[in-house]
Every structure is written in structure tokens, then in C-alpha cells.
Amino acid sequence: MISIVVDSQIQDFEKNLKNFFQTQFSIKYFESDKLQQSDIKNADALIVRSNVNVNEELCGSSELKFVGSASAGTNHLDKEFLNKRNISWSNSSGCNACSVSHYVMAAIGELINDGLFNLRQTVGIIGYGNIGKRIYQLLAALNIKVFACDPFLSDSHLISLDQIFDCDLITVHTPYSEDGKYPTKNLINALHQKKLKNKILINTSRGGIISEDIILDVDDLIYLSDVWSDEPNPSCEVIKNAFIATPHIAGYSIEGKSNSSFIIAKKCVKFFGFFDNSYKNKVNLQVWPFDIKKIVADLHAHGFPVSLFTEELNLQSISKEFKALDGSNMPANFKLMRLNHPARHDFNAYSYPNFSRLDDELSLEIFELFKKI
């Protein structure tokens, strides 16, 4: 019998386990802010989200063999401790790449609607991994001039970080790290203040990658962020200075959550050696439920399908609610707003069968390309 302790907010985890496991297992659920040493003392596996710090303080007296995180990031895992104790660990890399890409495109859509960005301007992407590559492909497909940098890769089309600051809009997609050859803690800092004047900066990675002092100090910087230093108790001043501010929900789509659960359940089962590989996950596209004429109008007006991204994800509405939170009880309110984030689908979870009938000048090719991203 494999004993597994899992965060109660990870959807369909038990269902996914049953699809893969060829042996018996038991599951004990926990609330992320109430997890204690005693809860995992006799567990074989611990499955968390990014809001639980897995370290010696939590796991020092446990007999854990596997720790899995239903998230793309890993900076909440004390990997040095886990490795020292021979506790295998893994994450759900790439699980919410489409969801975060959707967020960035919705953010650009809001900027376009407000006349703050147009398709003649340039975009620079910091980090060319699962998310960065998708955003690059999406923007290139829409004929937006886009550049990317990543010191870990040698692709010929990549440029340097200094060159990225020449772009009109910069979006950050790197993991958080404090050491190694290219640490990302405070990657964007006071040294870049002059380069950020009259620029747009989007952060959906981690709060600590951008030194938040510059958000308050740089004149005419348009800042959009989903992540913050000191979560779940971010600076109210920084939040209110942002054009769009949201409580770490960029990856919170239905598909993003489902993917994270599916991936980490599969990795957990594989670790224990009882994997049934006969199961195949099926994806069923839904028909676009909103007014498809809006997308046609957007493409003619902007060359950018604003409503394709904003209908499912109204960032202005979320930002308004977030900025109005009671700062005296921010940690609780921050967590509650994340918990109650309304269900939403990724843009590529839909099909658009009637689109080409509305306008002979436009074709379905763009949507077919989006589904491959």
C-alpha cells in the first residue's frame, strides 16, 4: 500500500492516480496552510502546490520517498535537502504554459484597447522555455516583431538581455534562482531604470525576479504583473502602481490545473514502479461560446484578436478587485482571491467552425496554428 498526502486543491489527482496505478494506494488530503510534520510522518509521497515550502522543517522527521509539485516552478522545494535525504522530487514542467501564454496575450490585448501598444511596436521575451517559446510563436504568427533572450540556449535567433531592453514591451518568463551561472533574483533592477523609461513590463514568472523598487521609481513605466515579492503579503503600493495587477492566477485555467495534476500523478506512479501505460488522456475541443464577430472586428481593427484572449480572461476586472483588497489583511485576502478565481479555459481549448463564414478575407489558418502551440 502506497501512502500519499496531497493538497486538497489539486483537482482530479485521485482520479488520475487510478488511471495509472497498478497497485493499492491510500490518499490523505490537507489544506496548504495547515500542513504539519505529523501529517506526513508515515507517508511515502507528498504532493503539493507552489504555496507550500518543502524543506527540512516540514519533512525532517518523515519517511518520504517522493515529493511532487503540481506546478511548473520549483523554488518552493529545498532541493539540496531533498537530494541529501535521497527523496526523489519532481514538478509539472510546462503544465500551464498555454494558460500563462493566454494571460500575456490578454494583457497585450488590454494594452491595445487602451492605445498603449500597437502591432508596429516590438516585444522582447526574457526566457525561451515552455512559455517563452509559445508567446514568441503566437506573436510572430500575428506579424508582431518579437525577440527573445536566454543565456542557457544557443539558438541563433536569440539576442542578449541588453538588446531586449530596446524593445517596447518586455515580458519575463524565467524560473527564480539565487545561484548558478545565471541567477534570476533581481534580474531586472535599479541598473535598468533608464532603459525602462516609457516601456511596458509584464511579469508572470516570480516576484523576486524584478526588484519592485523600480516599479515606483521609473517614470512612465507601464507595469503588468501576476506575481509579487513576499506573496501572499505583497506591497499594496506596488500593486496600485501597476496598470494590471492580479493575485498569481496566470496559470489557473481549467486546462492548466488539469495538466498539472495529470503530469505529477503520472510521475508519482512511475517513481513507485506500478505504471499502467495503457491509459491515454483525450482532449475534447469545445465550440467558442462567445460572439465570434468580435474576433473578426478585432482582426480588422487591430490585426490582433483581442477578444479571443480577453473574453475568457478579463484582466481589468480581476485587477480592479485585487487593487481594492483590504491591505490590513492581505495574506488571507490574497489566498482567498486565488482560491475563488473563476473557472476559465485556455484559448486553444476551443474550435471556431463558423469563423470563416463571417468574412471571406479571413481564414481559419490562424486558429489551426494556435492549436499547435
Sequence and secondary structure as in RCSB ss.txt:
>XXXX:A:sequence
MISIVVDSQIQDFEKNLKNFFQTQFSIKYFESDKLQQSDIKNADALIVRSNVNVNEELCGSSELKFVGSASAGTN
HLDKEFLNKRNISWSNSSGCNACSVSHYVMAAIGELINDGLFNLRQTVGIIGYGNIGKRIYQLLAALNIKVFACD
PFLSDSHLISLDQIFDCDLITVHTPYSEDGKYPTKNLINALHQKKLKNKILINTSRGGIISEDIILDVDDLIYLS
DVWSDEPNPSCEVIKNAFIATPHIAGYSIEGKSNSSFIIAKKCVKFFGFFDNSYKNKVNLQVWPFDIKKIVADLH
AHGFPVSLFTEELNLQSISKEFKALDGSNMPANFKLMRLNHPARHDFNAYSYPNFSRLDDELSLEIFELFKKI
>XXXX:A:secstr
 EEEEEETTSTTHHHHHHHHBSS EEEEEE GGG  HHHHTT SEEEE TTS BSHHHHTT    EEEESSS  T
TB HHHHHHTT EEEE TTTTHHHHHHHHHHHHHHHHHTTS  TTSEEEEE  SHHHHHHHHHHHHTT EEEEE 
TT   TT   HHHHTTSSEEEE     SSSSS  TTSB GGGTGGGTT EEEE S GGGB THHHHHSTT EEEE
S  TTTTS  HHHHHHSSEE SS TT SHHHHHHHHHHHHHHHHHHHT B TT       EE  S THHHHHHHH
HTSS HHHHHTT  HHHHHHHHHTS GGGHHHHHHHHHHT      GGGEE TTHHHH TT  THHHHHHHT 
